[in-house]
């Protein structure tokens, strides 16, 4: 039995005056109210949370239970899969529904990142890399290796990355949840400067996602129950593909784990990339969005630069990508990101995306990635 999304909640992303527990409970209550349910109606809860030392609350799944008296004594599980922790929680809940064990589930993704200094955040995120070979590398340094590999094989991606940053910041202006609702000029994103320094060559500050607090929540039910709710969004496909952890074991320009996840999702849904109305993809760094555009088949390997520069992934392009602002401008509270992507997609498909709304979308796609193309989740969603 497939699952359907029937309710959601979402905090703003940014530097929030809320604890991890506060955020978890706020979006849980919002999602339950949106679905018209109480805790009594929920069979089990899942939490996506990376943490890795950013907050002392390592045992946090049962924090959800405090959101509603009816949730007490319900099964609660925390999922961690690096930056794809939110999707890991969502897919675990979907599996429980498919098994017949659960009829209704509450899924939360949450992260509190701003309570510690930048060096601590950098170390925590670095823990998601292969420590035997990559210990001490920051994630900007890791994704700089992807950019350098791309440059060596296909040519300089810098201009395309600047276009991606500019596009995503322009989109974030229309997203009330976004951390940076501020447009950036292409020339500013293209050139290093005192205000846009090199973080890890060739990645500049404008190529890097944000340190963020935030949470998002989804209520899932069995698809055959969807008619009992005011609106519902279903999954045409949900695919997870994990690749090897070491960067040294992979061709970084191939983005093979994501590429296989996209292909499996298209096959499951019986569609091609040309059938997709919009996509929310994991642009932790602008080079990741460029590689994702190629991995999803929107452009051939090495040809994504031209598509991006020509506006093919903009609002009026062949496939609008990251009309939420993406991780780049919406923010990237790690455990929340995968759940947030699915909330944004559900809002688009039900016509509830406000100023972000695209015209009559039929199929939305989410791509959430953990590590350097290691844990890859692709969902294709439609309104039921």
Helices and strands as residue ranges (DSSP letters): E 3-10, H 20-35, G 39-41, E 44-48, G 61-67, G 69-71, E 75-79, G 82-84, H 85-99, E 104-111, H 118-126, H 131-134, H 139-154, H 158-172, H 186-190, E 198-200, E 203-204, G 205-207, E 214-222, G 223-228, E 233-242, G 247-249, H 256-269, G 273-275, E 278-281, H 286-295, H 304-309, E 320-321, H 326-330, H 334-349, G 354-356, E 363-370, E 375-383
